[in-house]
Amino acid sequence: MEENNKSRKLTPGGGYMPWVDTAKGIGVILTIIGHLLYFSNIPIMNRIIYSFHVPMFFILSGYVFSKKENVSYGVFIKRKAERLLLPAFLIMLIFSPLNIILRIRKNEFDLANIFLNMFFFRGSVILGLAYWFFIVIFEVMAIEGLLSVTAKKFHLKWLYAALSFLLGYVLYRSQLFFDFFGVHKAIIAYGFFVFGNILHDIDLKFSSCKKCFKTIIIFICFTAWAVSGILLNDNVTMYGMHLGKYWMFIVSGITGSIVYFEICRIIDKRISVFRKFAPNTVFIIGTHVIATTAFSMIMTRLQLDNTYIYSIIAFIFAIILAIIYLPVCKFINDKFPILNGRVGKRK
């Protein structure tokens, strides 16, 4: 999801797949809704969204990933840093004064702690801002740039994905949360990323399969997602590394994403408006938490948190916020494109 508008249209197999933009657009809206529903009395909604939507973004990144053979590792990393790290840290710097003010008001001012969180040194960020995702996806890209797993044979991709998940499990079970700069998250995310590339290979190989066969596969994935993500696991969050039953999280992340992609293919044939959000994922995901947190604070003061009224208003607010973002993002892209990961034109 980090690519610019032109490169985003190219997939490993070549050609533009509009449903990918729809998946990103709806994914952004689901992210806003998920953050709003922290104080909702409908916990099932959070469980549904978080069971797959963060892994989905990593899987989608792997699905559309391609690397030019004539680009050196240094150039590759530089470009990814410009598109991911630079906007992430700029967003962090913009909101740092607000974070400091809030910490002072709460008598929680600790300069060392603020500094560590600002730069994601301990796997957490200021104000809960979601710019952590772009730091982690940058690390995923850095790993891929070294290993070039997406260029390897099909069975080797499965091996690397399995090894990533296994290493993540060992760290998770041993409580060795080595999450300096989000490394633990990146290890797990890389497994999802590689699986996304595997999924693209599968789609190419079985594109001519009969519709009934695909329907059966989707039904199996839906069942696996519902069982592993809703029935057998707890509420999860990849940011906080609260994954509940680890392997249930991996299964729900993969199967839920597969079902989600199929739904997005269907939606995209009828509704194209969600594609408009896709080129602005960096800015929207990086900044929306400010609005959702302010909304939650207001609703809490009105004593409407954990009520059905809160849930209804939260859904309405999420839609309104998404709509407001479109003209805001147009202004950002015209005046400050760097905040959306755009730094000059590529030859």
N, C-alpha and C positions, 0 to 999 in steps of 0.2 A: 504493500500500500504506500510505499515511499516513492514510487516512480513519478516522474512528471507526466503531464497530460499526453505527450506524444509517445514516450516509451511505455506508458501504462497500457497502450492499446496493442502492444506487441506481446505475444505469448511465445513460449518455447516452440510451439508448433506453427507459429506465424498466424497472422490474421487478428482481427478485432473481435472480442467477445463482449458485447455490451452487458451481459448478465454479471460480469465481474464488477463493473462499475455499480450496478444495482446492488450487488452483495455488499460492496463497501459502503454505499449510501445508507442502506437499511442498517448495516452494522454500526454506523456512527449514531444513528437514532436510537438503536438498542442500547448503546453505551450510555447515552444521555438518560434514557429511561431507567437503566440499571442503577445509575448513581442516584437518581431521584427516589427510587423505591427502597433505599436503605431504611427509611423511617416509615415504610408502608406496613399495613397490617395484612398484606397479601404476600407472605414470604415465598409462596410457590412461584411467583413471577421472577423474583431474584434468582431462585434456584434454576429456573428454566434458562434464563439469559446467561448466567455465569457458568452454567454447565458446559457451554461450548463457545461463547462469543469471543473471548480472548484467544483461545487456541485457533479459532476460525481465522482471525486476522493473520496469524503466523502461517497457517496452512495456505491461505490465499496468496500470501507473499511468495511462498514456495511454488505455488501453482503457476504464477505468471513470471517467475524469475528466469532471466537469461543473462548471460555474461558474454560480452564480445571477446572473441579469442585474442584479438590483437591489443587488448587493454592490459597493462601491467597491474600488478597487485597494488602498487602505490597509487596509481591513478584511480583504480577501482575504489580503494579505501577513501581517497580524498573526495571523490564524488558522493559516496555514501555519507561521509561526515558532513558535507555541505547540505545534503538533503535531509539528514536526520538529526545529527548532533547539534549543528548550528542553530536550527530553529528551536530545538528542545531547550538549549541553554539560554537562548534569547528570551523565550517565554518564561523561563525560571527567573532570569534577572529582572524582567518587567514586573513580576509579582513578588519579588523578594521584599521590597519595602512594606507591602501589605502584610506579609508574613511576619516581619519584625514587629510591626505595630500591634498586630493581634497577640503575639507572644508577650509583649510588654504589658498589654492590658490584662492578660491572664496571669501575670507574674511568673511567666515561664521562659523568660529571656535567658538563653544559654547560647552564647556566640559559637562555641565549638559545635554544639549539637545542630544549630541552624546551618552552619557551614557544611557539616557532613551531609545533612539532608538536602541542601541546595544542590550539591553535585552528585547525589545518589550514591555516595560512598558506602552506605550501609544497606542499600537496597530499598530505601524509602525516600520520599520526596516531600517538599514543602507543600502545605495546603492540600495534600492529596492530589495534586495536579497529575494528569495522566501522561506527562511528557516522559515518564519512565519507559513507556512502551517503545518509544523511538530510540532510546538509548539501548534497550535490549535488542531490538531488531537490527540496530547497527552492529552489535556484537555478533548476532547471528550471521549477518552478511560478512563480517570479518572472518568468522570461522569458515564459511562457505568459500570465501576467496582463497583461503589456504588449502582446503581439502578438495574443492571442486567436486563435491559429491554428486551434484546434479548432472555432471557430465559423465558419470560412471555408469556401469551396466546396471540394469534393473534390479537384479538380486542384491547387488552391493548397496544400493540405496536403502533397501529394507534392512540390511545389516547395520548401517550407520544410524538409521532412525531408531532401531531397537537398542543399540548401544547408548544413544543419547538418553532415551527414556530410562534405561537400566542405571546409568550413572546418576541421573536425577533421582531415581528411587533410592539408591544407596545413600546419597547425601540426605534425602528426606527422612529415611528411616533411622539413620544414625544420629539425626539431629545436628549434623554438621552443616548448618546453614551458612555455607560460604557464599554470602550474597554481596560481597564487595563489588560495587558497580553493577549489581544485578546479575552476577555470573551464574548463580544457581538457576535463576529464571531463564537465562540465555541457553543453558544446557538443555533444559526441557523444551524450550521454544524451538531449538534447532531440530529436535526430533519431529515436532509438528511441521516445521518448515520443509524438511526433507520429505515427510509424508505428503505434503502438498504437491511436491514435484512428482512423486510416485503417482498421485491421483491424476495428475495431468497425463502421465504416460498411459495409465489405465484408460482414461477417457479416449485417448487417441487409438489405442488398440481395439477397444470395444465400442467405438462410435457407431458401428453398423449393427449392433445387437438389436434384437427385437424389443419392442416396447414392453412386452409382458415380462421379459427377463429383467429389464431395468426396474420395473415396478416391484418385482420380488426383492431385488437387492435393496431398494429404498425402504421397503417395508421392514426388512431384516435390520437395516441400520436404524430406522425409527424405533423399533422395539428395543434394540441394544442401547440406544441413547436414553429412552424413557426409563429403562431399568437401571442402568448404571449412573445416569445423571440425576434422576429424580427419586427413584425408589430406594436405591442402595447407598447413595452418598448423601453427605450433608451439604449445607451451603458452603460454597467454595469461593476463593478469590486468589488468582494467580499473583496479583500484586503483593498481597500479604503472605503469600506462600501457605495459605490455609487450604489445603487440597483435599482434606478428608481422607477417604480411601483412595490412595494414590492411583492405582491401576483403574479404578472406576472413573476417576477424573480423565485419565488418558483415553479410555474407551469412549466416554461421553463427548470429549472434545473432538475426537475423530468422527464418530458416527453422527453426532449432532451437526457437525460442519457439512458432512455429505448430504444430509437431509436438507439443511439450510440452503446449500447451493442449488439443489433441485427446485426448491421453492422459489428461489430468486430467478432461476431460468423461466419459470412459469410466470412470475410477476412481471419480469422484464418484457415479455411478449405483449403485455397489455398496458403496462404503466412504465413510462420512461423517466418520470420526474426524479426518482431516487438517484439517477446517474449524476445529477447536478452536484450532489454532495461529494462524490468520489474525489475530484481534484483538490478538495479542501480538507481532507481527513487530518492532515498534520495540525493545522490551526484549530480546527473544531475540537478534536480529541485533546489537544494540548491545553485548551483554555476553558472548555465548557464547565469544568468542575467549580469554577468561581461562581457561575450563575446557579448551578444546582445546589451548591452549599448555601448560598444566600437564600435561595428559595426554601430550603429545609429549615434554616434558622428562623425565618419569618413564620413558617407554619408551626414550628415548635413553640414560638412565643404566643401564637394564637391558640396553642393547646390543641392543634389539629393533627399532630403527628400520631401515627398508629391508629388512624381512623380511615374509614372508607372514603370520607370526603377528601382526605389528603391524597389517597390513591387516584381518585378521579381527577382532581385538580393537577396532580403531578403528570398524568398522561397528557392533559390539555397543555400544560406548560411545556412539556417536552416537544410537542408539535410546534407550538408557537416559537420556542427557542430555535428549533431547527430552521424554521422559515426565516426568522430574523437573521440567522447566520449567513444566508445566501447573499444579501446585499452587503453585509459586513465583509464577507470573504471576497467579494468583487472589489471592494475598496482596498483590502489588504493585498490582493493580487496585483492591483494597479500601482499602489504606492509602496507597499512593503512586502514584495513577493518572497523575500527571504524567510518570513515567518511561516510560509507555507512550503518551505523546502525548495524554493526555486532560486537558483543562483546562476544567472546568465543563461545563454543558449549553448546547447551542445552541438558540435559539428557532426 
